[in-house]
Amino acid sequence: MVFVLKLAVNDLRNVIRDRMFVFLFFAYPVMLIVISRILVHLIAPRIEDMFPLAANFSV
């Protein structure tokens, strides 16, 4: 006998797992790159006067 609820729960777990894989492998690296680029542009002007060589390497 097939238990429909058990199959539905197992299928739901697989769907959630697949969505997490998509997020972890594609969306998360893109988000990290975008956030880091924004943070670099916010932080760079504030630290360029603190270090003598920072003006040469600012983004």
PDB file as gemmi writes it, atoms N, CA and C in Angstrom:
CRYST1    1.000    1.000    1.000  90.00  90.00  90.00 P 1                      
ATOM      1  N   MET A   1       0.839  -1.187   0.000  1.00  0.00           N  
ATOM      2  CA  MET A   1       0.000   0.000   0.000  1.00  0.00           C  
ATOM      3  C   MET A   1       0.883   1.250   0.000  1.00  0.00           C  
ATOM      4  N   VAL A   2       0.512   2.219  -0.783  1.00  0.00           N  
ATOM      5  CA  VAL A   2       1.277   3.457  -0.904  1.00  0.00           C  
ATOM      6  C   VAL A   2       0.672   4.505   0.018  1.00  0.00           C  
ATOM      7  N   PHE A   3       1.531   5.096   0.817  1.00  0.00           N  
ATOM      8  CA  PHE A   3       1.081   6.171   1.705  1.00  0.00           C  
ATOM      9  C   PHE A   3       1.319   7.504   1.007  1.00  0.00           C  
ATOM     10  N   VAL A   4       0.239   8.176   0.655  1.00  0.00           N  
ATOM     11  CA  VAL A   4       0.327   9.413  -0.118  1.00  0.00           C  
ATOM     12  C   VAL A   4       1.000  10.511   0.692  1.00  0.00           C  
ATOM     13  N   LEU A   5       0.702  10.599   1.972  1.00  0.00           N  
ATOM     14  CA  LEU A   5       1.295  11.653   2.797  1.00  0.00           C  
ATOM     15  C   LEU A   5       2.808  11.497   2.890  1.00  0.00           C  
ATOM     16  N   LYS A   6       3.273  10.259   3.039  1.00  0.00           N  
ATOM     17  CA  LYS A   6       4.715  10.025   3.117  1.00  0.00           C  
ATOM     18  C   LYS A   6       5.394  10.407   1.801  1.00  0.00           C  
ATOM     19  N   LEU A   7       4.767  10.072   0.679  1.00  0.00           N  
ATOM     20  CA  LEU A   7       5.325  10.451  -0.620  1.00  0.00           C  
ATOM     21  C   LEU A   7       5.323  11.966  -0.809  1.00  0.00           C  
ATOM     22  N   ALA A   8       4.270  12.626  -0.360  1.00  0.00           N  
ATOM     23  CA  ALA A   8       4.186  14.083  -0.499  1.00  0.00           C  
ATOM     24  C   ALA A   8       5.250  14.778   0.342  1.00  0.00           C  
ATOM     25  N   VAL A   9       5.468  14.288   1.559  1.00  0.00           N  
ATOM     26  CA  VAL A   9       6.490  14.887   2.425  1.00  0.00           C  
ATOM     27  C   VAL A   9       7.872  14.686   1.822  1.00  0.00           C  
ATOM     28  N   ASN A  10       8.129  13.502   1.304  1.00  0.00           N  
ATOM     29  CA  ASN A  10       9.423  13.229   0.687  1.00  0.00           C  
ATOM     30  C   ASN A  10       9.629  14.106  -0.547  1.00  0.00           C  
ATOM     31  N   ASP A  11       8.599  14.276  -1.346  1.00  0.00           N  
ATOM     32  CA  ASP A  11       8.684  15.124  -2.530  1.00  0.00           C  
ATOM     33  C   ASP A  11       8.917  16.581  -2.141  1.00  0.00           C  
ATOM     34  N   LEU A  12       8.259  17.039  -1.092  1.00  0.00           N  
ATOM     35  CA  LEU A  12       8.454  18.411  -0.627  1.00  0.00           C  
ATOM     36  C   LEU A  12       9.886  18.632  -0.149  1.00  0.00           C  
ATOM     37  N   ARG A  13      10.440  17.640   0.537  1.00  0.00           N  
ATOM     38  CA  ARG A  13      11.848  17.744   0.958  1.00  0.00           C  
ATOM     39  C   ARG A  13      12.772  17.859  -0.246  1.00  0.00           C  
ATOM     40  N   ASN A  14      12.501  17.078  -1.275  1.00  0.00           N  
ATOM     41  CA  ASN A  14      13.338  17.135  -2.473  1.00  0.00           C  
ATOM     42  C   ASN A  14      13.219  18.485  -3.174  1.00  0.00           C  
ATOM     43  N   VAL A  15      12.034  19.046  -3.219  1.00  0.00           N  
ATOM     44  CA  VAL A  15      11.842  20.360  -3.842  1.00  0.00           C  
ATOM     45  C   VAL A  15      12.606  21.421  -3.064  1.00  0.00           C  
ATOM     46  N   ILE A  16      12.510  21.393  -1.744  1.00  0.00           N  
ATOM     47  CA  ILE A  16      13.224  22.369  -0.915  1.00  0.00           C  
ATOM     48  C   ILE A  16      14.727  22.204  -1.087  1.00  0.00           C  
ATOM     49  N   ARG A  17      15.200  20.961  -1.129  1.00  0.00           N  
ATOM     50  CA  ARG A  17      16.627  20.706  -1.321  1.00  0.00           C  
ATOM     51  C   ARG A  17      17.106  21.248  -2.662  1.00  0.00           C  
ATOM     52  N   ASP A  18      16.336  21.023  -3.710  1.00  0.00           N  
ATOM     53  CA  ASP A  18      16.732  21.506  -5.034  1.00  0.00           C  
ATOM     54  C   ASP A  18      16.766  23.029  -5.087  1.00  0.00           C  
ATOM     55  N   ARG A  19      15.811  23.671  -4.455  1.00  0.00           N  
ATOM     56  CA  ARG A  19      15.823  25.142  -4.432  1.00  0.00           C  
ATOM     57  C   ARG A  19      17.004  25.674  -3.638  1.00  0.00           C  
ATOM     58  N   MET A  20      17.369  24.992  -2.567  1.00  0.00           N  
ATOM     59  CA  MET A  20      18.542  25.415  -1.798  1.00  0.00           C  
ATOM     60  C   MET A  20      19.808  25.263  -2.626  1.00  0.00           C  
ATOM     61  N   PHE A  21      19.916  24.181  -3.407  1.00  0.00           N  
ATOM     62  CA  PHE A  21      21.080  24.004  -4.272  1.00  0.00           C  
ATOM     63  C   PHE A  21      21.176  25.124  -5.299  1.00  0.00           C  
ATOM     64  N   VAL A  22      20.058  25.478  -5.904  1.00  0.00           N  
ATOM     65  CA  VAL A  22      20.062  26.569  -6.881  1.00  0.00           C  
ATOM     66  C   VAL A  22      20.510  27.859  -6.216  1.00  0.00           C  
ATOM     67  N   PHE A  23      19.993  28.135  -5.020  1.00  0.00           N  
ATOM     68  CA  PHE A  23      20.371  29.359  -4.321  1.00  0.00           C  
ATOM     69  C   PHE A  23      21.845  29.338  -3.952  1.00  0.00           C  
ATOM     70  N   LEU A  24      22.327  28.221  -3.413  1.00  0.00           N  
ATOM     71  CA  LEU A  24      23.704  28.161  -2.941  1.00  0.00           C  
ATOM     72  C   LEU A  24      24.714  28.246  -4.080  1.00  0.00           C  
ATOM     73  N   PHE A  25      24.415  27.644  -5.210  1.00  0.00           N  
ATOM     74  CA  PHE A  25      25.402  27.578  -6.279  1.00  0.00           C  
ATOM     75  C   PHE A  25      25.327  28.730  -7.269  1.00  0.00           C  
ATOM     76  N   PHE A  26      24.193  29.411  -7.360  1.00  0.00           N  
ATOM     77  CA  PHE A  26      24.068  30.481  -8.346  1.00  0.00           C  
ATOM     78  C   PHE A  26      23.799  31.846  -7.723  1.00  0.00           C  
ATOM     79  N   ALA A  27      22.796  31.939  -6.897  1.00  0.00           N  
ATOM     80  CA  ALA A  27      22.393  33.240  -6.371  1.00  0.00           C  
ATOM     81  C   ALA A  27      23.352  33.749  -5.306  1.00  0.00           C  
ATOM     82  N   TYR A  28      23.832  32.882  -4.430  1.00  0.00           N  
ATOM     83  CA  TYR A  28      24.683  33.325  -3.323  1.00  0.00           C  
ATOM     84  C   TYR A  28      26.000  33.939  -3.805  1.00  0.00           C  
ATOM     85  N   PRO A  29      26.732  33.331  -4.746  1.00  0.00           N  
ATOM     86  CA  PRO A  29      27.958  33.992  -5.224  1.00  0.00           C  
ATOM     87  C   PRO A  29      27.695  35.340  -5.894  1.00  0.00           C  
ATOM     88  N   VAL A  30      26.605  35.440  -6.637  1.00  0.00           N  
ATOM     89  CA  VAL A  30      26.279  36.721  -7.277  1.00  0.00           C  
ATOM     90  C   VAL A  30      25.978  37.770  -6.218  1.00  0.00           C  
ATOM     91  N   MET A  31      25.237  37.391  -5.183  1.00  0.00           N  
ATOM     92  CA  MET A  31      24.943  38.332  -4.102  1.00  0.00           C  
ATOM     93  C   MET A  31      26.219  38.763  -3.391  1.00  0.00           C  
ATOM     94  N   LEU A  32      27.138  37.835  -3.160  1.00  0.00           N  
ATOM     95  CA  LEU A  32      28.402  38.191  -2.514  1.00  0.00           C  
ATOM     96  C   LEU A  32      29.195  39.189  -3.350  1.00  0.00           C  
ATOM     97  N   ILE A  33      29.246  38.984  -4.649  1.00  0.00           N  
ATOM     98  CA  ILE A  33      29.986  39.895  -5.523  1.00  0.00           C  
ATOM     99  C   ILE A  33      29.350  41.278  -5.511  1.00  0.00           C  
ATOM    100  N   VAL A  34      28.044  41.351  -5.620  1.00  0.00           N  
ATOM    101  CA  VAL A  34      27.354  42.648  -5.645  1.00  0.00           C  
ATOM    102  C   VAL A  34      27.532  43.376  -4.324  1.00  0.00           C  
ATOM    103  N   ILE A  35      27.349  42.689  -3.214  1.00  0.00           N  
ATOM    104  CA  ILE A  35      27.488  43.327  -1.900  1.00  0.00           C  
ATOM    105  C   ILE A  35      28.920  43.771  -1.664  1.00  0.00           C  
ATOM    106  N   SER A  36      29.894  42.951  -2.062  1.00  0.00           N  
ATOM    107  CA  SER A  36      31.287  43.350  -1.850  1.00  0.00           C  
ATOM    108  C   SER A  36      31.656  44.554  -2.708  1.00  0.00           C  
ATOM    109  N   ARG A  37      31.137  44.628  -3.939  1.00  0.00           N  
ATOM    110  CA  ARG A  37      31.417  45.798  -4.777  1.00  0.00           C  
ATOM    111  C   ARG A  37      30.827  47.069  -4.172  1.00  0.00           C  
ATOM    112  N   ILE A  38      29.629  46.960  -3.620  1.00  0.00           N  
ATOM    113  CA  ILE A  38      29.005  48.120  -2.977  1.00  0.00           C  
ATOM    114  C   ILE A  38      29.807  48.537  -1.756  1.00  0.00           C  
ATOM    115  N   LEU A  39      30.223  47.570  -0.943  1.00  0.00           N  
ATOM    116  CA  LEU A  39      30.987  47.897   0.262  1.00  0.00           C  
ATOM    117  C   LEU A  39      32.341  48.506  -0.066  1.00  0.00           C  
ATOM    118  N   VAL A  40      32.997  48.019  -1.118  1.00  0.00           N  
ATOM    119  CA  VAL A  40      34.298  48.590  -1.498  1.00  0.00           C  
ATOM    120  C   VAL A  40      34.137  50.051  -1.884  1.00  0.00           C  
ATOM    121  N   HIS A  41      33.093  50.381  -2.626  1.00  0.00           N  
ATOM    122  CA  HIS A  41      32.893  51.769  -3.030  1.00  0.00           C  
ATOM    123  C   HIS A  41      32.483  52.656  -1.855  1.00  0.00           C  
ATOM    124  N   LEU A  42      31.879  52.082  -0.837  1.00  0.00           N  
ATOM    125  CA  LEU A  42      31.536  52.872   0.342  1.00  0.00           C  
ATOM    126  C   LEU A  42      32.728  53.074   1.264  1.00  0.00           C  
ATOM    127  N   ILE A  43      33.592  52.068   1.355  1.00  0.00           N  
ATOM    128  CA  ILE A  43      34.703  52.114   2.304  1.00  0.00           C  
ATOM    129  C   ILE A  43      35.925  52.823   1.717  1.00  0.00           C  
ATOM    130  N   ALA A  44      36.186  52.672   0.424  1.00  0.00           N  
ATOM    131  CA  ALA A  44      37.411  53.199  -0.183  1.00  0.00           C  
ATOM    132  C   ALA A  44      37.604  54.702   0.032  1.00  0.00           C  
ATOM    133  N   PRO A  45      36.607  55.557  -0.150  1.00  0.00           N  
ATOM    134  CA  PRO A  45      36.851  56.989   0.070  1.00  0.00           C  
ATOM    135  C   PRO A  45      37.169  57.327   1.527  1.00  0.00           C  
ATOM    136  N   ARG A  46      36.670  56.537   2.452  1.00  0.00           N  
ATOM    137  CA  ARG A  46      36.904  56.836   3.864  1.00  0.00           C  
ATOM    138  C   ARG A  46      38.298  56.443   4.321  1.00  0.00           C  
ATOM    139  N   ILE A  47      38.902  55.452   3.672  1.00  0.00           N  
ATOM    140  CA  ILE A  47      40.222  55.013   4.129  1.00  0.00           C  
ATOM    141  C   ILE A  47      41.359  55.548   3.270  1.00  0.00           C  
ATOM    142  N   GLU A  48      41.064  56.248   2.179  1.00  0.00           N  
ATOM    143  CA  GLU A  48      42.164  56.650   1.304  1.00  0.00           C  
ATOM    144  C   GLU A  48      43.057  57.715   1.939  1.00  0.00           C  
ATOM    145  N   ASP A  49      42.558  58.486   2.893  1.00  0.00           N  
ATOM    146  CA  ASP A  49      43.405  59.468   3.564  1.00  0.00           C  
ATOM    147  C   ASP A  49      44.119  58.888   4.781  1.00  0.00           C  
ATOM    148  N   MET A  50      43.737  57.699   5.201  1.00  0.00           N  
ATOM    149  CA  MET A  50      44.334  57.110   6.397  1.00  0.00           C  
ATOM    150  C   MET A  50      45.689  56.479   6.117  1.00  0.00           C  
ATOM    151  N   PHE A  51      45.888  55.981   4.908  1.00  0.00           N  
ATOM    152  CA  PHE A  51      47.127  55.296   4.560  1.00  0.00           C  
ATOM    153  C   PHE A  51      47.774  56.016   3.392  1.00  0.00           C  
ATOM    154  N   PRO A  52      49.083  56.166   3.401  1.00  0.00           N  
ATOM    155  CA  PRO A  52      49.732  56.934   2.338  1.00  0.00           C  
ATOM    156  C   PRO A  52      49.585  56.310   0.943  1.00  0.00           C  
ATOM    157  N   LEU A  53      49.565  54.987   0.842  1.00  0.00           N  
ATOM    158  CA  LEU A  53      49.499  54.352  -0.470  1.00  0.00           C  
ATOM    159  C   LEU A  53      48.079  54.015  -0.900  1.00  0.00           C  
ATOM    160  N   ALA A  54      47.100  54.249  -0.064  1.00  0.00           N  
ATOM    161  CA  ALA A  54      45.729  53.869  -0.397  1.00  0.00           C  
ATOM    162  C   ALA A  54      45.193  54.680  -1.575  1.00  0.00           C  
ATOM    163  N   ALA A  55      45.658  55.909  -1.758  1.00  0.00           N  
ATOM    164  CA  ALA A  55      45.185  56.726  -2.873  1.00  0.00           C  
ATOM    165  C   ALA A  55      45.614  56.130  -4.209  1.00  0.00           C  
ATOM    166  N   ASN A  56      46.749  55.436  -4.240  1.00  0.00           N  
ATOM    167  CA  ASN A  56      47.226  54.836  -5.484  1.00  0.00           C  
ATOM    168  C   ASN A  56      46.424  53.601  -5.877  1.00  0.00           C  
ATOM    169  N   PHE A  57      45.835  52.935  -4.896  1.00  0.00           N  
ATOM    170  CA  PHE A  57      45.155  51.670  -5.165  1.00  0.00           C  
ATOM    171  C   PHE A  57      43.652  51.744  -4.974  1.00  0.00           C  
ATOM    172  N   SER A  58      43.082  52.927  -4.850  1.00  0.00           N  
ATOM    173  CA  SER A  58      41.638  53.021  -4.633  1.00  0.00           C  
ATOM    174  C   SER A  58      40.896  52.620  -5.899  1.00  0.00           C  
ATOM    175  N   VAL A  59      39.695  52.109  -5.716  1.00  0.00           N  
ATOM    176  CA  VAL A  59      38.916  51.578  -6.841  1.00  0.00           C  
ATOM    177  C   VAL A  59      38.194  52.709  -7.538  1.00  0.00           C  
TER     178      VAL A  59                                                      
END                                                                             
